[in-house]
Amino acid sequence: MQEINITVNSKEYTLTVPPYMSLLEMLREKLNLTGSKEGCGNGECGACTVLFDGEPVRSCLVLAVEADKSEVTTIEGLSNPDGTNPIQEAFIAEDAVQCGYCTPGFVMAVQALLNRTSEPTDEDIKEALGGHLCRCTGYEAIYRAIKKLVK
């Protein structure tokens, strides 16, 4: 077991974690932040994407001990007091959500993109969403939501 100090959604934590626990498992099991999902468990689907020191990462691939002294933002950290944020609202408005399992990862990837540029190109959007899998909606509704959001 190893003690780590981590800031998650602007709140500081000191946690004791086993050396093999993933960041995703720590978020879900230790902090009860269940918005990030485990889809594939090997970094290929993007459902577990969080911001790690401002950069999007697949939290199933990062060990919790690697997050010591780092800042993590999850989907729960993007919520406004009324519950949703503009990215989520755009996804809803464009019917870019069906089962919703992949949505937190997509939203976090879009947030990271918008943190880098307020006017992403089509290529920027495709690159930011690369490796994110959605089996329900297809991707056109997701692209429409992002384009609506940045107009």
C-alpha positions in Angstrom: 0.0 0.0 0.0 1.2 3.5 -0.8 -0.1 6.9 0.4 -0.8 9.5 -2.3 -1.8 13.1 -2.2 -4.1 14.0 -5.1 -6.4 16.9 -6.0 -9.6 15.6 -7.7 -12.2 18.1 -8.9 -10.5 20.9 -6.9 -10.6 18.9 -3.6 -7.5 17.5 -1.9 -7.3 13.9 -0.8 -4.8 11.7 1.0 -5.4 8.1 0.1 -3.8 4.8 0.6 -3.8 2.7 -2.5 -2.3 -0.6 -3.6 0.5 -0.2 -6.2 -1.6 -2.1 -8.9 -4.8 0.0 -8.6 -5.6 2.1 -11.6 -6.6 5.7 -11.4 -10.0 4.7 -12.7 -10.5 2.2 -10.0 -9.3 4.7 -7.4 -11.8 7.3 -8.6 -14.7 4.9 -8.7 -13.9 2.8 -5.6 -12.2 5.2 -3.2 -13.9 8.5 -4.1 -17.2 7.1 -5.4 -16.8 9.2 -8.6 -18.5 6.8 -11.0 -19.0 9.0 -14.0 -15.8 7.7 -15.7 -16.6 4.3 -17.1 -14.5 1.2 -17.8 -15.3 0.1 -21.3 -12.3 -1.9 -22.5 -9.8 -1.7 -19.7 -6.9 -1.3 -22.1 -7.1 2.3 -23.2 -8.8 1.8 -26.6 -12.3 3.0 -26.1 -11.9 6.3 -24.2 -14.8 5.8 -21.8 -12.6 6.4 -18.8 -11.0 9.7 -20.0 -10.2 12.2 -17.4 -8.0 15.3 -17.3 -4.7 14.6 -15.6 -2.8 17.8 -15.0 -5.0 19.3 -17.7 -4.3 16.6 -20.3 -6.8 14.0 -21.4 -5.7 10.5 -20.3 -7.3 7.0 -20.3 -7.5 6.5 -16.5 -7.6 2.7 -16.9 -3.9 3.0 -18.1 -2.6 5.2 -15.3 -1.8 3.8 -11.9 -3.2 5.7 -9.0 0.3 5.9 -7.5 1.4 7.8 -10.7 -1.2 10.5 -9.8 0.5 11.4 -6.6 0.8 15.2 -6.3 -1.3 15.6 -9.4 -4.6 17.2 -10.3 -7.4 15.2 -11.9 -10.7 16.5 -13.2 -13.5 14.0 -13.8 -16.9 14.4 -15.5 -18.3 15.3 -12.1 -15.9 18.2 -11.8 -17.3 19.8 -15.0 -20.8 20.0 -13.6 -22.4 23.4 -12.9 -24.6 23.9 -9.9 -27.7 23.1 -12.0 -26.1 19.8 -13.0 -24.9 20.1 -16.6 -22.3 22.1 -18.5 -22.4 23.6 -22.0 -20.7 20.5 -23.5 -23.2 18.2 -22.0 -26.1 20.5 -23.1 -24.8 20.5 -26.7 -24.6 16.7 -26.7 -28.2 16.5 -25.5 -29.5 19.1 -27.9 -27.9 17.3 -30.9 -29.0 13.8 -29.7 -25.4 12.8 -29.4 -26.3 10.6 -26.4 -28.0 7.3 -26.5 -26.9 4.8 -23.9 -24.5 7.4 -22.4 -21.8 5.0 -21.5 -19.1 6.6 -23.6 -20.4 10.2 -23.1 -18.2 11.1 -20.1 -15.1 10.2 -22.0 -16.2 12.2 -25.1 -17.1 15.2 -22.9 -13.7 15.2 -21.2 -12.0 15.0 -24.5 -14.0 18.0 -25.8 -13.2 19.9 -22.6 -9.5 19.3 -23.1 -9.8 20.4 -26.8 -11.6 23.6 -25.7 -9.0 24.3 -23.1 -6.4 24.3 -25.9 -8.5 26.3 -28.5 -11.8 28.1 -28.5 -12.1 27.7 -32.3 -11.1 24.1 -33.2 -11.0 23.1 -36.8 -12.6 19.9 -38.1 -9.2 18.3 -38.0 -8.7 19.4 -34.3 -12.1 17.8 -33.4 -11.3 14.5 -35.2 -7.9 14.4 -33.5 -9.3 15.1 -30.1 -11.9 12.4 -30.4 -9.5 9.9 -32.0 -9.7 6.5 -30.2 -13.1 7.3 -28.5 -15.6 4.6 -29.4 -19.4 5.0 -29.5 -21.5 2.0 -30.5 -24.9 3.7 -30.3 -25.0 7.2 -31.9 -22.4 7.1 -34.6 -20.2 10.1 -34.7 -22.1 12.7 -36.8 -24.3 13.8 -33.9 -21.2 14.2 -31.7 -19.5 16.3 -34.3 -22.6 18.4 -34.7 -22.7 19.0 -31.0 -19.2 20.2 -30.9 -19.6 22.5 -33.9 -22.7 23.9 -32.3 -20.9 24.5 -29.1 -18.0 26.5 -30.6 -20.2 28.7 -32.9 
